[in-house]
Amino acid sequence: MKSRFAIFLMTLFLLFVCFDQSSADVEWEVWRTFKLTEKPLDVAVSVNGRSIFILTENGEVLIYMHNGMLEGKIAVGKSVDAIKPGPKEDILFLLNRKDQTVQVINLDFIQDINISGSPFKGPADAPVVIVVFDDFQ
């Protein structure tokens, strides 16, 4: 009885191994296309996935938000030939393979807040700074 079961299992195994040569289909679609005016050299995505960094041949890093809107540009120079995301969303590594250097840059995104029609106290053109503390330890 045990030998019949062993032969059955061996036959079943051989059927799966020998005759299952099919490949899996993969469905895919283009999620977003960035139309650039310059040749891209490298791409990196922030840790949280909110920012997409594109290094161009002209020595700029274009910063796109996840919704496809251009957030800003950073002039890093033509010597930078690769970029890598840092461990936090506001850190970016700039690599120069020729000079064997790596620069670590900290990004601060400045946002304009429309306060027209809002109540205020003091001069209407007084500068306001909002600081976000997001690393409590």
Buried (B, 14 or more C-beta within 10 A) or exposed (E): EEEEEEEEEEEEEEEEEEEEEEEEEEEEEEEEEEEEEEEEBBBBBBEEEEBBBBBBEBBBBBBBBEEEEEBEEBEBEEBBBBBBBBEBBBBBBBBBEEEEEEBEBEBEEEEEEEEEEEEEEEEEEEEEEEEEEEEEE
